Amino acid sequence: MIDFELSDAQKNVLALLRWFAKEKLRPLSLEYDKHGPIPPDAPIFKEVKAMGLGMRGGVGGERRKGEEPEVGEEKDKRGTSQLARIAILGAEEMAYGDAGIMISFPGPGLADPPVRRMATEEQKEMFYSSFQKEEPAWGAFALTEPGAGSDVAGISSTAVKDGDYYIINGTKVFITNGARAEWVVWFATVDKKLGREGHRAFLIRKGTEGFKVGKIEKKMGLRASETAELVCDDCRVHVSQLLGGENYYKQKEGFKGAMGTFDMTRPMVGAMALGIARAAYEKAVEFTKEAYETKRPLNEYQSIMERLVTIRRKIDAARLLAWRAAWMIDLGKPNSKEASMAKAYCAQVALEACNTCVEIMGSKGIERDHLVEKWFRDIKVFDIFEGTGQIQRLVISRRIYEYI
Amino acid sequence: MVDFEPTEEQKLMIETIHDFASSEIRENMREYEKEEDLDDEIRKKFAELGLHLLEFPSEVGGQNLSFLDRVLLSEELAWGDPGVARALMNLLPAAYFIQYFATAEQAKNILPSLSISEKGGIATALYEELSHADPLQFKTRAKKSGKKFIISGKKVLVDFANNSKYVLIGAMEEGSSGWEGLRFFLVENDERVKKVSKTDKLGLRATPTYTVEFENLEVEEDSLLRGAEDLKKTYNLAISKWNLLLASLSVGASRAAFEYSAKYSKERNAFGQPISQFQAISFMVADMATLIDSSRLLLWKAAREIDKGNADSIDVPLALLQTMEAGFLATSSSVQILGGHGYIQDHPVEKWMRDVRTISNYIGQPFTFINSAGEEIIKSGGQK
């Protein structure tokens, strides 16, 4: 039945997450924006772990034996999972706190979806056991290269079989948590002529000989987050670390493995964008009430009000697209079109919102302490990573043309 | 529980309406537009579906369904054609005002007697120039005179004024001020209700529309609908339902236009390939579909709030504003995709662009909804 009401349990989870975001994450925003990336031993990570956050980098797939239930996890009346619908609430709230710190949370991170989807049982055991320790550990996802971003099929990193090993060469860029990651899921090709069919994913462990960390990027925003260049220089990886094993690729699943995970992560990234937009919107509303409602001419107040209403309706509409995509994940429905719609629209709307909020706040809008300018810098990348808005539109239109 | 799936009953209804729209509406929409009216045949077929008062209580001849059901029905009907869809629903918006402003007794006496055949509908004399649907600015006045009321004023956008059995008139009572003075009268539609001029509309032309004038129109005391207590709240409920219904017509038309133009782009070749292969076109298709979906979901949310008794929810104005943006983008892009062919009447897209613009004008100027949403935003401090 069409409905938009959260259950009481979900409302409680939401309130808790919002509290954590506002009281624990937000106060750290300025510090790590100025002096980021946030160090691996930052005290906040202990509190993050205590809250049960960050242990699942994506959604979908069964909870593994021994894994703690995600905060607020429950099934609905029909026994359908609510995981994605809860995760999407969490994504928005954590980003509302601080998106850069959020994507720095210890845990499997962006490596989680491909491992969950592709790995053998032994590989899952090897991978996930690293995150069961006391000290924080990170996972990373290495696909993008200096010469291949949107054109995933065009990656150049090579994997050459040598007895019981693969020798991997190549450079990856823009890898979140790349330098601190215990495990990196690395995509390479065994034969560039095969295009996507030649792609293989590997689990590379930190410290492996030939595996190096390159530069840490200086970015426009999300400065709390570590964004690294990674290099494989004749890095030898044992065949047991070929994600999914040789059989997986006999079904030509390599490329699809990477792409399939996007249908799960894109709605979450969209929700994160909305969290940032909501933070900016809230600041702007507060500001307008304080500075304009009674102190400035009515026409100025109304002009600002119009923009705030526009921001609000777009955020609310975008949120429903994200929720819909998450709902489809919970129900196991294929959701490529809806996931891309959510990501594209959320990112676009959020950028517009942050831009407008900086504008509304005048001199305070461009001043660092007020955080709105930070959110403007943070939000731009959301229309770029996890698939640019243009790539999303390609996905959307291709899906439409399949049924129209 | 967050859920986006219509019930099995709703799916069945949508399917039924879709079939009706495909077979009865699409074929004849240009004809109805040209005639500026529907014919008895299609009205009869629609009446047979038994859905024209679906969300009203059974005591007044309805099916006790939800307002969300109405929204689902309207979108699908408008997917056929928004002009025909509106024309088929010729008891609205009057029936909403009757349901909420009349006493239970009055409603029971009036509503079941109405059929949706040509002579059975109700004209709603609500809108006034510039002030549109803001009752506090109504210039139409009702003066108590013994056991009668004397009504004077001018109303625009009065649909069905030429052939309806009744006219619903919104007026302010002399001597009252503010919301306390709001009055609704249901009167016989005779020659005393002056049809000043027929409105030659941009769209929704299958519905005949008039500017109407009342010059000291004497009406009986019992033509006053006297069942509402909180007049402001009651009015807001009725007008919100009507506006959301109009918005759902817009969503249906937008979807029709999007599907039509996307399909066209696969078949139309230029520069050696279907134009769907060019990103300028495919991106327009993607953006249309995304904006339409976003507006539909917000509309559903607003409809759910109505069904839960929260007609004052901020979701109502937000959904209207979002739908108006989506409607323009979708219909304009659809014409664009067809190029020169989109501009001529051999294809439906130019019609749907005119229809959707017209629907938006019935809903009203954005500043109305910006004001009410803005108040709520400042009050609630911006929290979701």
Interface residues (C-beta under 8 A of the other chain):
Chain A: M1 I2 D3 F4 E5 L6 S7 D76 K77 R85 R278 Y281 E282 A284 V285 E286 T288 K289 E293 Q302 M305 E306 L308 V309 T310 R312 R313 K314 D316 A317 A318 R319 L320 L321 W323 R324 W327 M328 E338 M341 A344 Y345 Q390 Q392 R393 L394 I396 S397 R398 I400 Y401 I404
Chain B: M1 V2 D3 F4 E5 P6 T7 Q10 L68 E259 A262 K263 K266 S276 Q279 S282 F283 V285 A286 D287 A289 T290 L291 D293 S294 S295 L297 L298 W300 K301 R304 I314 D315 P317 L318 A319 L321 Q322 P366 F367 F369 I370 N371 A373 G374 I377 I378 G381 G382 Q383 K384
